[in-house]
Amino acid sequence: RQMNNSLVPAVTDADDFMITFSTKADGNMYRTNETRVAVHNNRLRFLRKCRVDPDNLFMIRTSHSPNVEAIDREPGVFVKRTYLQRPVIETDFDHYYTGSDGAITFNRTLFIGLTSGDCVPVVLWDNLSGMHGILHVGLLGALNGMVKVLPRIFDDTGVDLGNARFYLGPSITQRNYDVSRSGLWTAISSQAYSNVASVGNFIIRDISGEHFDVRGLIVAKLEEIGVKRSQIQGYPHCVADPGSIFFSHNVLKVTGERGSFFSIIGPNHCDRGD
C-alpha cells in the first residue's frame, strides 16, 4: 500500500505543546560508530529546524523495560525519579529491569525525545498541568503493560487521567509485523500466552506467518487503566509500507542497514516568547 508523502502526522488538542517527528527527508537518526558524525549532524539540523535547544532535550535511552522516569531540570543536571514495575515477561536484556523506556516531565521548558524505527512512540500530554512525555512501547512494552504505571505517576503528581491525551505515533502495524520470524517472539511466546490475558486477540495467523497488533494491545491496556477512546489518537499508516516517509528497522534489516527517526514533544514556541 502506497503512502501519500503529504500525509504527515496530525495531532489535535495539543495547543500548549509542539509534537513533531523527523522523516526520511531529515536523515537517519540511528547512530553507529560508522555513522556517528553524519547522524550527529542530522540530529542537530533537525533540532535547529524545530528550534529545540539540545541542552533542554532529554533523550530516552531504550532498554525495552516497562519502567518510566519523571524528569526535571536543575542547573547542570537532569533529576530523575524512576517508577519501576515488575515485567510480566522475563528476559535477559541489559537494563531490562532497571532501565526506563519512558520519560514524563512537568517542566514547561523541557523537551522529551526518542529515536525509534518500528516500536510505538506513545506521546502523552496534559494541557492543564503541563505534563508531557513519550513512552517507547514495542512488543515487550505492550505485553508488559507499560502504560499501567501511569496511574501511579499521575496520583503522585496530581494529574487527572481524564485530562491526559495520547498519540500513538508512526510505527509498524499488524499487517507488516510478522513475529513468526522473530527470535524474540520464539523465546517469549510461551510466557505471553501464559501470562497476558487475551494475547491471542492481537495475533492474526495466515499463510505468511503470525502478525502481532502492538498498537491494538497498547490501546487495550490504556482502556484497562481508565483511558477513554476519545483521549487516544494515532498515526494511521505503517512505517514498513512502501513509500513510507519514516524509517523502519523491519524494512532496512533486509539489507543489513539500521535507521530511526525522532519523536519530540515540548513547549510550543509561542509559549516561549518566540
Residue frames relative to the residue before (quaternion, step in Angstrom):
aa qw qx qy qz dx dy dz
R 1.0000 0.0000 0.0000 0.0000 0.00 0.00 0.00
Q 0.3359 -0.7560 0.5304 0.1852 3.57 -0.70 1.09
M 0.2730 -0.7427 0.5882 0.1668 3.54 -1.14 0.71
N 0.4063 -0.6746 0.5578 0.2621 3.53 -1.07 0.73
N 0.4303 -0.7431 0.4494 0.2465 3.60 -0.58 1.14
S 0.5944 0.5547 -0.3814 0.4399 3.60 1.21 -0.19
L 0.6056 0.5703 -0.3522 0.4290 3.59 1.23 -0.28
V 0.0610 0.7959 -0.5922 0.1098 3.53 0.30 1.29
P 0.6618 -0.5083 0.3461 0.4288 3.63 -1.13 0.42
A 0.0880 -0.7826 0.6159 0.0214 3.54 -0.98 0.92
V 0.0844 -0.8150 0.5731 -0.0108 3.56 -0.47 1.25
T 0.1708 -0.7884 0.5837 0.0920 3.58 -0.87 0.93
D 0.8085 0.3000 -0.2180 0.4569 3.54 -1.38 0.26
A 0.5871 0.5376 -0.3963 0.4575 3.60 0.98 0.85
D 0.0931 0.8631 -0.4927 0.0607 3.57 1.04 0.81
D 0.6882 0.4914 -0.2896 0.4483 3.60 1.05 -0.67
F 0.7667 0.3604 -0.1622 0.5059 3.58 1.23 -0.31
M 0.3296 -0.6665 0.6240 0.2404 3.49 -1.33 0.46
I 0.0153 -0.7704 0.6371 -0.0191 3.58 -0.82 1.05
T 0.1176 0.8198 -0.5440 0.1349 3.56 -0.55 1.12
F 0.1718 -0.7600 0.6218 0.0787 3.53 -1.26 0.59
S 0.3761 -0.7017 0.5483 0.2561 3.58 -0.92 0.83
T 0.2625 -0.7531 0.5835 0.1531 3.57 -1.19 0.57
K 0.7312 -0.3873 0.3061 0.4708 3.55 -1.30 -0.03
A 0.6074 0.5750 -0.3498 0.4219 3.57 1.09 -0.67
D 0.6625 0.4920 -0.2957 0.4812 3.59 1.20 -0.49
G 0.5609 -0.6163 0.3788 0.4026 3.57 1.28 -0.19
N 0.6385 -0.5336 0.4097 0.3738 3.51 -1.36 0.34
M 0.2139 -0.7881 0.5679 0.1031 3.59 -0.98 0.90
Y 0.5348 0.6196 -0.4054 0.4071 3.61 1.31 0.17
R 0.2000 -0.8307 0.5152 0.0667 3.55 -0.44 1.25
T 0.0113 0.7480 -0.6632 0.0203 3.54 -1.01 0.97
N 0.6969 -0.4395 0.3286 0.4617 3.59 -1.23 0.11
E 0.6904 0.4918 -0.2786 0.4515 3.54 1.01 -0.83
T 0.7871 0.3322 -0.1564 0.4957 3.59 1.05 -0.70
R 0.3605 0.7974 -0.4545 0.1662 3.58 1.26 -0.06
V 0.6615 0.5046 -0.3300 0.4460 3.62 0.93 -0.78
A 0.6789 0.4884 -0.2926 0.4635 3.58 0.85 -0.98
V 0.6781 0.4859 -0.2948 0.4659 3.58 0.92 -0.91
H 0.6020 0.5502 -0.3539 0.4578 3.58 1.03 -0.76
N 0.6781 0.4810 -0.2859 0.4765 3.57 0.93 -0.89
N 0.6074 0.5437 -0.3471 0.4636 3.60 1.06 -0.72
R 0.6694 0.5057 -0.3008 0.4536 3.56 0.90 -0.94
L 0.6770 0.4878 -0.3041 0.4596 3.58 0.85 -0.94
R 0.6348 0.5349 -0.3284 0.4506 3.57 1.00 -0.82
F 0.6711 0.4886 -0.2996 0.4702 3.58 0.95 -0.87
L 0.6470 0.5157 -0.3246 0.4584 3.59 0.96 -0.81
R 0.6338 0.5124 -0.3337 0.4737 3.59 1.01 -0.75
K 0.6330 0.5373 -0.3319 0.4477 3.57 0.95 -0.85
C 0.7349 0.3994 -0.2164 0.5035 3.57 1.02 -0.84
R 0.3761 -0.7450 0.4612 0.3013 3.57 1.34 -0.06
V 0.3729 0.6925 -0.5079 0.3514 3.53 0.89 1.07
D 0.3412 -0.7255 0.5651 0.1945 3.56 -0.79 1.06
P 0.4465 -0.7140 0.4614 0.2792 3.65 -0.58 1.06
D 0.6216 0.5514 -0.3452 0.4363 3.60 1.13 -0.59
N 0.7185 0.3993 -0.2423 0.5153 3.58 1.22 -0.40
L 0.5715 0.5782 -0.3727 0.4474 3.57 1.28 0.37
F 0.1470 -0.7633 0.6242 0.0785 3.57 -0.78 1.06
M 0.1959 -0.7995 0.5622 0.0797 3.56 -0.65 1.16
I 0.3904 -0.7047 0.5488 0.2232 3.55 -0.95 0.96
R 0.1962 -0.7583 0.6128 0.1048 3.58 -0.90 0.97
T 0.2778 -0.8355 0.4562 0.1291 3.53 -0.18 1.31
S 0.0009 0.7768 -0.6296 0.0108 3.53 -1.19 0.74
H 0.4632 -0.6987 0.4105 0.3588 3.57 1.36 0.18
S 0.3632 0.7225 -0.4983 0.3128 3.56 1.15 0.64
P 0.4682 -0.6677 0.4879 0.3115 3.60 -1.26 0.21
N 0.5152 0.6768 -0.3898 0.3530 3.57 1.30 0.18
V 0.1878 -0.7682 0.6062 0.0844 3.55 -1.27 0.56
E 0.2570 -0.7720 0.5656 0.1344 3.57 -1.04 0.82
A 0.2705 -0.6881 0.6451 0.1928 3.53 -1.20 0.69
I 0.1592 -0.8335 0.5290 0.0113 3.56 -0.64 1.22
D 0.0546 0.7480 -0.6614 0.0010 3.54 -1.17 0.72
R 0.3597 -0.7316 0.5458 0.1935 3.54 -1.28 0.17
E 0.0291 -0.7356 0.6765 0.0180 3.51 -1.08 0.93
P 0.7101 -0.4593 0.2763 0.4565 3.63 -1.11 0.39
G 0.8699 0.0759 -0.0838 0.4800 3.55 -0.68 1.16
V 0.7901 0.2443 -0.1372 0.5452 3.61 1.20 0.06
F 0.3435 -0.6716 0.6083 0.2469 3.54 -1.24 0.59
V 0.2349 -0.7523 0.6019 0.1289 3.56 -1.01 0.86
K 0.0771 -0.8282 0.5549 -0.0159 3.56 -0.68 1.14
R 0.0692 -0.7385 0.6679 0.0608 3.50 -1.19 0.73
T 0.2047 -0.8220 0.5246 0.0851 3.57 -0.44 1.21
Y 0.2124 -0.7483 0.6194 0.1059 3.54 -0.90 1.05
L 0.1694 -0.8184 0.5473 0.0445 3.55 -0.40 1.30
Q 0.0563 0.7613 -0.6456 -0.0210 3.53 -1.21 0.53
R 0.5132 -0.6651 0.4543 0.2964 3.52 -0.98 0.91
P 0.4011 -0.7347 0.4856 0.2520 3.61 -0.70 1.00
V 0.5019 -0.6303 0.5080 0.3045 3.53 -1.21 0.62
I 0.7429 0.3402 -0.1734 0.5499 3.56 1.08 -0.80
E 0.2632 -0.7691 0.5657 0.1382 3.57 -0.70 1.09
T 0.1589 0.7658 -0.6132 0.1112 3.57 -0.98 0.88
D 0.4718 -0.7076 0.4635 0.2487 3.58 -1.26 0.22
F 0.2495 0.7711 -0.5451 0.2146 3.61 1.08 0.61
D 0.5611 -0.5908 0.4574 0.3562 3.57 -1.14 0.67
H 0.8614 0.0887 -0.1061 0.4887 3.55 -1.04 0.93
Y 0.3015 0.7906 -0.4868 0.2169 3.58 1.25 0.35
Y 0.7547 0.3852 -0.2089 0.4883 3.59 0.98 -0.81
T 0.7709 0.3485 -0.1806 0.5017 3.59 1.15 -0.52
G 0.5888 0.5878 -0.3712 0.4123 3.60 1.20 -0.34
S 0.3189 -0.7253 0.5731 0.2092 3.54 -1.34 -0.05
D 0.1614 -0.7937 0.5817 0.0750 3.56 -0.96 0.89
G 0.7309 0.3002 -0.2459 0.5615 3.53 1.19 0.50
A 0.0701 -0.7824 0.6177 0.0380 3.54 -1.19 0.57
I 0.0554 -0.7773 0.6264 -0.0185 3.53 -0.99 0.99
T 0.0134 -0.7973 0.6035 0.0002 3.57 -1.01 0.77
F 0.2952 -0.7166 0.5996 0.1995 3.52 -1.34 0.39
N 0.4978 0.6515 -0.4152 0.3942 3.55 1.35 0.01
R 0.3214 -0.8020 0.4774 0.1599 3.57 -0.41 1.24
T 0.6196 0.5084 -0.3676 0.4717 3.61 1.24 0.16
L 0.6529 0.5499 -0.3032 0.4236 3.59 1.24 -0.30
F 0.2393 -0.7199 0.6345 0.1477 3.51 -1.29 0.64
I 0.2204 -0.7345 0.6254 0.1441 3.56 -1.18 0.66
G 0.0578 -0.8242 0.5632 -0.0087 3.56 -0.85 1.00
L 0.0645 -0.7749 0.6288 0.0072 3.53 -1.25 0.61
T 0.1523 -0.7307 0.6473 0.1545 3.56 -1.18 0.57
S 0.0906 0.7883 -0.5995 0.1050 3.56 -0.92 0.96
G 0.2559 -0.7944 0.5348 0.1325 3.54 -1.27 0.32
D 0.7945 0.0826 -0.0622 0.5984 3.60 1.20 -0.42
C 0.6142 0.5603 -0.3455 0.4353 3.58 1.09 -0.73
V 0.5474 -0.6475 0.4360 0.3016 3.55 -1.22 0.51
P 0.2196 -0.7300 0.6265 0.1624 3.60 -0.81 0.94
V 0.1301 -0.7928 0.5937 0.0465 3.57 -0.37 1.25
V 0.1311 -0.8012 0.5830 0.0325 3.55 -0.30 1.30
L 0.0025 0.8128 -0.5815 0.0341 3.59 -0.84 0.95
W 0.0455 0.7984 -0.5957 0.0754 3.53 -1.12 0.70
D 0.1371 -0.7403 0.6500 0.1034 3.51 -1.38 0.31
N 0.3795 -0.7624 0.4791 0.2126 3.57 -0.41 1.21
L 0.6498 0.5480 -0.3199 0.4184 3.60 1.07 -0.70
S 0.7884 0.3309 -0.1663 0.4912 3.59 0.71 -1.08
G 0.4648 -0.6724 0.4521 0.3571 3.58 1.17 -0.50
M 0.4059 0.7100 -0.4780 0.3203 3.58 1.26 0.09
H 0.1835 0.7704 -0.6007 0.1093 3.57 -0.97 0.86
G 0.1976 0.7867 -0.5632 0.1575 3.55 -1.10 0.66
I 0.3273 -0.7104 0.5871 0.2086 3.52 -1.39 -0.13
L 0.1640 -0.7402 0.6424 0.1116 3.53 -1.17 0.71
H 0.2721 -0.7398 0.5959 0.1536 3.57 -0.97 0.90
V 0.0530 0.8375 -0.5334 0.1064 3.57 -0.15 1.31
G 0.0102 -0.7796 0.6252 -0.0355 3.53 -0.54 1.24
L 0.8107 -0.2244 0.1742 0.5119 3.56 -1.18 -0.51
L 0.6981 0.4580 -0.2824 0.4724 3.59 0.82 -0.95
G 0.6551 0.5214 -0.3217 0.4421 3.58 0.92 -0.84
A 0.6536 0.4998 -0.3103 0.4761 3.56 1.05 -0.75
L 0.6700 0.4947 -0.3018 0.4640 3.59 0.89 -0.93
N 0.6984 0.4631 -0.2650 0.4770 3.58 1.03 -0.76
G 0.3992 -0.7330 0.4714 0.2848 3.58 1.25 -0.07
M 0.0069 0.8587 -0.5119 0.0235 3.55 0.95 0.93
V 0.6644 0.5326 -0.3171 0.4176 3.59 0.95 -0.85
K 0.5600 0.6378 -0.3854 0.3620 3.60 1.21 -0.35
V 0.5630 0.5772 -0.3982 0.4374 3.60 1.27 -0.09
L 0.5210 0.6946 -0.3981 0.2960 3.59 1.17 -0.47
P 0.6415 0.5198 -0.3698 0.4260 3.69 0.81 -0.74
R 0.6266 0.5288 -0.3442 0.4575 3.61 1.04 -0.67
I 0.6576 0.4917 -0.3073 0.4810 3.57 0.97 -0.82
F 0.6769 0.4967 -0.2965 0.4551 3.57 0.90 -0.92
D 0.6260 0.5293 -0.3413 0.4598 3.59 1.01 -0.73
D 0.6748 0.4997 -0.2925 0.4575 3.59 0.97 -0.84
T 0.7828 0.3539 -0.1585 0.4867 3.58 1.05 -0.72
G 0.5250 -0.6875 0.3827 0.3244 3.58 1.28 0.08
V 0.4064 0.6980 -0.4882 0.3307 3.58 1.17 0.48
D 0.3425 -0.7068 0.5831 0.2077 3.55 -1.00 0.89
L 0.4484 -0.7133 0.4683 0.2663 3.58 -0.55 1.17
G 0.6381 0.5574 -0.3207 0.4235 3.57 1.08 -0.70
N 0.6657 0.4872 -0.3005 0.4788 3.58 1.23 -0.36
A 0.5580 0.6301 -0.3847 0.3790 3.58 1.23 -0.37
R 0.1608 -0.7626 0.6203 0.0887 3.54 -1.18 0.66
F 0.1644 -0.7980 0.5784 0.0399 3.55 -1.09 0.80
Y 0.0457 -0.7736 0.6318 0.0185 3.54 -1.06 0.85
L 0.2350 -0.7563 0.5989 0.1184 3.55 -0.69 1.17
G 0.2588 -0.8383 0.4690 0.1017 3.51 -0.20 1.35
P 0.7839 -0.3368 0.2268 0.4697 3.57 -1.32 -0.05
S 0.1875 0.7608 -0.5914 0.1903 3.56 -0.89 1.02
I 0.6138 -0.5079 0.4273 0.4273 3.53 -1.31 -0.01
T 0.2620 -0.7655 0.5673 0.1535 3.58 -1.05 0.73
Q 0.7676 -0.4337 0.2299 0.4122 3.51 -1.31 0.38
R 0.6785 0.5279 -0.3263 0.3930 3.60 0.78 -0.94
N 0.7484 0.3744 -0.2121 0.5048 3.59 1.17 -0.53
Y 0.6407 0.5244 -0.3251 0.4569 3.58 1.25 -0.15
D 0.0151 -0.8166 0.5734 -0.0637 3.55 0.06 1.37
V 0.1963 -0.8221 0.5257 0.0962 3.59 -0.15 1.27
S 0.5166 0.6411 -0.4301 0.3702 3.61 1.18 -0.26
R 0.6845 0.4429 -0.2777 0.5082 3.59 1.25 -0.33
S 0.5770 0.6105 -0.3498 0.4147 3.56 1.32 0.07
G 0.4143 -0.6999 0.5274 0.2455 3.55 -0.82 1.00
L 0.5975 0.5613 -0.3586 0.4465 3.57 1.10 -0.66
W 0.6771 0.4887 -0.3022 0.4598 3.58 0.84 -0.94
T 0.6072 0.5476 -0.3486 0.4581 3.59 1.02 -0.74
A 0.7028 0.4824 -0.2653 0.4506 3.57 0.96 -0.88
I 0.8046 0.3146 -0.1410 0.4835 3.60 0.98 -0.76
S 0.4447 0.7371 -0.4494 0.2385 3.62 1.17 -0.27
S 0.6391 0.5214 -0.3491 0.4447 3.62 0.96 -0.75
Q 0.6340 0.5074 -0.3291 0.4819 3.60 1.05 -0.73
A 0.6376 0.5456 -0.3322 0.4307 3.57 0.95 -0.88
Y 0.6973 0.4610 -0.2794 0.4724 3.58 0.85 -0.94
S 0.6836 0.4884 -0.2891 0.4589 3.60 1.07 -0.67
N 0.8166 0.3432 -0.1183 0.4488 3.56 0.91 -0.97
V 0.7313 0.3757 -0.2296 0.5209 3.61 1.18 -0.39
A 0.3752 -0.7566 0.4920 0.2113 3.55 -0.40 1.23
S 0.8643 0.1046 -0.1003 0.4817 3.55 -1.08 0.87
V 0.2631 0.7859 -0.5295 0.1810 3.61 1.11 0.45
G 0.6019 0.5908 -0.3494 0.4082 3.57 1.11 -0.66
N 0.5745 0.6003 -0.3754 0.4107 3.59 1.20 -0.44
F 0.7227 0.4245 -0.2292 0.4950 3.58 1.23 -0.43
I 0.6389 0.4754 -0.3253 0.5099 3.56 1.28 0.38
I 0.1034 -0.7596 0.6400 0.0527 3.54 -0.98 0.93
R 0.1641 -0.7826 0.5958 0.0746 3.56 -0.83 1.03
D 0.1145 0.7589 -0.6370 0.0715 3.53 -1.01 0.89
I 0.7582 -0.3929 0.2433 0.4599 3.58 -1.23 -0.10
S 0.6657 0.5091 -0.3094 0.4494 3.59 1.20 -0.40
G 0.7475 -0.3619 0.2218 0.5109 3.61 1.21 -0.28
E 0.5857 -0.5253 0.4666 0.4041 3.53 -1.29 -0.60
H 0.1216 -0.8204 0.5583 0.0216 3.57 -0.57 1.16
F 0.2127 -0.8175 0.5316 0.0621 3.54 -0.60 1.25
D 0.2823 -0.7553 0.5766 0.1316 3.55 -0.99 0.98
V 0.1585 -0.8195 0.5469 0.0648 3.57 0.16 1.30
R 0.6630 0.5098 -0.3179 0.4466 3.59 0.90 -0.88
G 0.6367 0.5287 -0.3308 0.4534 3.58 1.01 -0.76
L 0.6555 0.5007 -0.3130 0.4708 3.58 1.01 -0.80
I 0.6158 0.5376 -0.3487 0.4584 3.60 1.03 -0.71
V 0.6511 0.5089 -0.3159 0.4661 3.58 0.91 -0.90
A 0.6426 0.5233 -0.3226 0.4573 3.59 0.96 -0.86
K 0.6725 0.4867 -0.2988 0.4707 3.59 0.95 -0.84
L 0.6131 0.5285 -0.3493 0.4721 3.60 1.07 -0.65
E 0.6577 0.5010 -0.3127 0.4676 3.56 0.96 -0.83
E 0.6067 0.5668 -0.3529 0.4315 3.60 1.06 -0.66
I 0.7236 0.4066 -0.2588 0.4940 3.61 1.04 -0.65
G 0.6829 -0.5346 0.2727 0.4166 3.58 1.25 0.20
V 0.4655 0.6599 -0.4603 0.3687 3.59 1.24 0.21
K 0.3411 -0.7416 0.5439 0.1948 3.58 -0.91 0.92
R 0.6294 -0.5480 0.3918 0.3872 3.57 -1.16 0.56
S 0.6271 0.5600 -0.3385 0.4226 3.58 1.07 -0.70
Q 0.6441 0.5139 -0.3168 0.4697 3.60 1.25 -0.30
I 0.6936 0.4771 -0.2451 0.4808 3.58 1.28 -0.27
Q 0.0499 -0.7568 0.6514 0.0214 3.54 -0.98 0.96
G 0.0554 -0.8199 0.5688 0.0359 3.57 -1.21 0.23
Y 0.5095 -0.6099 0.5119 0.3262 3.52 -1.25 0.55
P 0.3459 -0.8182 0.4243 0.1755 3.61 -0.51 1.13
H 0.6795 0.4850 -0.2895 0.4683 3.59 1.24 -0.08
C 0.4480 -0.6839 0.5176 0.2525 3.56 -1.33 0.24
V 0.4606 -0.6977 0.4744 0.2756 3.57 -0.89 0.92
A 0.6735 0.4886 -0.2961 0.4691 3.60 1.22 -0.35
D 0.4642 0.6663 -0.4556 0.3646 3.60 1.24 0.14
P 0.5653 -0.5550 0.4667 0.3932 3.60 -1.14 0.48
G 0.7990 0.2729 -0.2075 0.4941 3.56 -0.92 0.87
S 0.3701 0.7342 -0.4975 0.2765 3.60 1.22 0.13
I 0.3898 -0.7141 0.5301 0.2389 3.56 -1.08 0.71
F 0.6800 0.4497 -0.2754 0.5095 3.58 1.33 0.02
F 0.5301 -0.6121 0.4826 0.3337 3.55 -1.21 0.54
S 0.0933 -0.7732 0.6256 0.0456 3.55 -1.21 0.62
H 0.4433 -0.6773 0.5205 0.2717 3.59 -0.80 1.01
N 0.6331 0.5680 -0.3284 0.4107 3.55 0.97 -0.90
V 0.6833 0.4603 -0.2720 0.4972 3.57 1.05 -0.76
L 0.7203 0.4808 -0.2631 0.4252 3.57 0.78 -1.02
K 0.6037 0.5978 -0.3739 0.3720 3.60 1.04 -0.68
V 0.5230 0.6356 -0.4102 0.3927 3.60 1.21 -0.40
T 0.7595 0.3186 -0.1739 0.5398 3.58 1.09 -0.73
G 0.5693 -0.6322 0.3649 0.3783 3.57 1.27 0.20
E 0.5201 0.6288 -0.4180 0.3992 3.57 1.24 0.28
R 0.2146 -0.7336 0.6204 0.1759 3.54 -1.37 0.17
G 0.0741 0.8028 -0.5885 0.0612 3.55 -1.04 0.71
S 0.0224 0.7915 -0.6106 0.0160 3.56 -1.12 0.60
F 0.2715 -0.7463 0.5852 0.1638 3.55 -1.32 0.26
F 0.5428 -0.6195 0.4760 0.3082 3.53 -1.32 0.44
S 0.0467 -0.6930 0.7134 0.0930 3.50 -1.36 0.57
I 0.0208 0.8118 -0.5802 0.0625 3.58 -0.80 1.00
I 0.0041 0.7500 -0.6609 -0.0281 3.53 -1.16 0.73
G 0.2148 0.7668 -0.5853 0.1529 3.54 -1.03 0.79
P 0.7599 -0.3787 0.2523 0.4642 3.56 -1.27 -0.09
N 0.5115 -0.6184 0.5009 0.3241 3.53 -1.09 0.75
H 0.5857 -0.6170 0.3882 0.3542 3.57 -0.96 0.83
C 0.6434 0.5333 -0.3430 0.4290 3.58 0.97 -0.75
D 0.6334 0.5244 -0.3344 0.4605 3.59 1.20 -0.51
R 0.6857 0.4482 -0.2855 0.4974 3.60 1.26 -0.26
G 0.5866 -0.6237 0.3593 0.3712 3.57 1.24 0.29
D 0.4221 0.7182 -0.4581 0.3100 3.60 1.23 0.33
